[in-house]
């Protein structure tokens, strides 16, 4: 007796839990790999998961096994040239040559990393695991003013193109029934009586004439009820409702003057990626505008933003002005959620800093949802920081932070958005 | 002329059943005694799941299975590896998995191979009979899975994972290699022990005790515990580790049981695969001769069969040791030949088998041997010539390798011997036993490694000791007993322990 069982419809993910266990156990290594991977990927590349590589030695499961050396004898097939007693030169170390079992991986060099892929969701989860993301969507709901038209029932007045024929005719039918029903009943009764009288052997002529006159009058009244009346007409009704837009634009502003080296830029890049990924969790369409500046500001693409070398002095306000122009031209603040992150080493023309504060407070901050300034430097703060400090005290959607090393980025990012959540809570 | 069965290529459940009926009929003709079959059709993804749970249809959860799964999945995706056509589980009823992608011909081959080949091997071979209980394994695995899940809830995933990690590190040492499983009851054991103790007591001569013993002798006399070295480290831990909680002992036991369950499979790879391959070949050929199978069907079967039993020569890029399917299949075929058409050489080498009933001899071989003994009993000179086997000695004392024997008159015996030794698990798995517990002192546990042919222990030993330390709870030492009787300390955990001693 045997029987066949069709298991194909059973779940195929029997191993999912074990896979999760694996990821859970190596979270530390995987997180390291994830944060390393940030540097390699483009800011806007979030559609893909990530290929994770963990040193194979970390995930080895140790067992007792034999090492190299000693006396071994091994039988091989396919002898084509050897005779008993032949001596063969030992193959050079490193090439396993099949002589020993399970040794190939013992040599440090031969060890490959354990590489595998995680999905986009797993990637984001790992990346944001420690971060308490504030709910920015709630924060934005009250201010977003894009209107969308929705159907909203029917009304009795409107333009002819919105007439709803079925509803209108239903009204007409109902009205006609309501206005004629009584008369029709009366008419039927009179007609009945008329027939009854006519069948009498001696018809009562006066009564018949009277009945005929009444019937004529009723029929006239019934036919006077119009088929359709203004009163019957129904129009489709529309109303406009405010709708939160799902569009967001993220401005990346960066100082590329001589004082910003590649390491500093990489730190800034990480920060931008975090912000971008974070925004993707809330908004569907995100555009990124890169503005780099030294004494003059320029809108550039990502590659140029992070990797092109330029030197010069530093006038921060040039970038702020350019940002304002771009917003005015392309990103109306009523339609777009505007976020900005500015990275700098804090260098600025001393005369320019008050101007920056002015541009920000008058033009930019009223329009943006959030503006984060990170200063990446080991030196003392300069005039720009002091100006911004005052702004931060005044505006809830403006925050400044100081980063000295790569490790600071996650915590700083968290702090920044925690602060934003608190201010919303207070204002709400 | 009988009407041949449809050869597909697509299979249906009806057709599978027809083929199975035919195969079963022929299998009975050849006296294959099997457990009832339970044949499950699964998809490729499910096959990967089955792979990563090391063949257990129900496995407890552990990250190492996840790692295995990720590896399998990656390799499969990159096309570095095909999936096996089948997996078969030593249980009653015998569960065999067929992959949905296979053609009808492949399904038939797999059924003949797994459901009648492997299945009858599981039922007939002495190792499986002795060590595994096919009837209860599924229940036991289910129990293990539930028990471990329960422990995870009660004591936390990390706690359980730690214990499992440590057990897995010692899994190969959770096996009784030499001891027979028929255990006398505890009562019986205690009674016998009491008898022994009484006897010893009766031998004590009180007068001798008045003679003062020297310090040296006193130290020597300290009774060792365990009195005999113990090879089954996990069993020893389960019974004797002082600090383990009951649930931890139970987990040690589960891992040990599962390890023991798989131990016969490790020892009979060549025989098991050879047997199953021989039977799918023989059964399907029998059906073909009866006219039940079409030519196209048979060609597909033979093509696949030929791939399975291909043995690349030592200098090929595809060479990775001796293919157990090739060796096993050819030995089975060769046994049949020796019985049916023996020549003078066979009569000289196999006087008791040459000319005997082949089916009986083959069943006898299947039932009573494991790879090691099977090869040393049945590997014929003719097969050694066909495989062109040669033996290489790698002695680390010498600057070169040496060919110790080839497929010639003077080499047959030697090659057979060393190939047999190659399949002796105890030559590969380091011989490590629990040697001593310092029960009067710090309760430290001492393992003793006895090298085989001077082969040292690999560096992973330090890591494994950490795991044993976790289970034992007190210091753990590892020492090596050399051929000349000298003892060398290899490692210890905690590591400081070693320094103090020196």
Interface residues (C-beta under 8 A of the other chain):
Chain A: X1 X2 X3 X4 X5 X6 X7 X8 X10 X12 X13 X14 X15 X17 X18 X19 X20 X21 X22 X23 X24 X25 X26 X59 X60 X61 X62 X63 X64 X65 X66 X67 X68 X69 X70 X71 X72 X73 X74 X75 X76 X77 X78 X79 X80 X82 X83 X84 X85 X86 X87 X88 X89 X90 X98 X99 X100 X101 X103 X106 X114 X115 X116 X117
Chain B: X13 X16 X17 X20 X24 X36 X37 X38 X39 X40 X41 X42 X43 X45 X46 X48 X49 X52 X53 X61 X62 X63 X64 X65 X66 X67 X69 X70 X71 X73 X74 X93 X97 X100 X115 X157 X161 X165 X168 X169 X170 X171 X172 X173 X311 X312 X313 X314 X315 X316 X319 X320 X321 X322 X387 X388 X389 X390 X391 X392 X393 X394 X395 X396 X397 X399 X400 X401 X402 X403 X404 X405 X406 X407 X408 X410 X411 X415 X418 X419 X421 X422 X428 X429 X430 X432 X451 X452 X453 X454 X455 X456 X457 X458 X459 X460 X461 X463 X464 X467
